Amino acid sequence: MTTKSQTLAGSQSGQRIATGLFALFLGAFFIFGAGFAHSQALHDTAHDVRHAFGFPCH
């Protein structure tokens, strides 16, 4: 029984680069989104997330 395996190094490398760039842009979006949002909007969002997870906050 002979098994052949073939990997494409360029494809794996390209996928890793694309994943890294996506993570970079997503992180920048979150940082700048939080940085330019009004403090009341951030508080309300955090409050809603606590309720969504079932964590009692008041």
N, C-alpha and C positions, 0 to 999 in steps of 0.2 A: 504494500500500500504506500503510495507516494503522495505526499501533501506538498503543495506549492503555496507559498505565501508571498504576497507582494505588497510592499508598503510604498507609499508615495511621500517622501520626506518633505517635498515642497507643499503638498496639500496639508500635512499636519502642521507645518510651520506657519502657513498662511492662516490656518484656523486658529492657532494660538495667538497670532498677532491680532486677528479680528476680534477675538474674545477679549484680549487685553485692552484694545481700543474702545470696545463697547463698555467695559467696566470703567475705564477712565472717563469717558463722556457721561456715563450714568452718575458716577460719583461727583463730577463737576456740576452736573445738573442739580443734584441734591444740595451740595454745598452752597452754590449760588442762589438756588431757590430758597433755601432757608435764610441766607444772608440778606436777601432783598425783600423777604416777606415781612409783613407787619407782625409785631410781637403778639397781638391778640389773635391773629390767624394761626400762628404757631401753637399758642396755648390751646385754642379750640381744637386744632387737629390732634394734638397730643391727648387731649381730654377724650375725644371721640375714639381714638385708638385704644385707650385704656378700657372704655366701655365695650368696644368690639371684642376685646380679649376676655371680657368678663371680670376684669379687675375692679373692685369697688374703690372709688376715689372720693366719695363724699357720702 
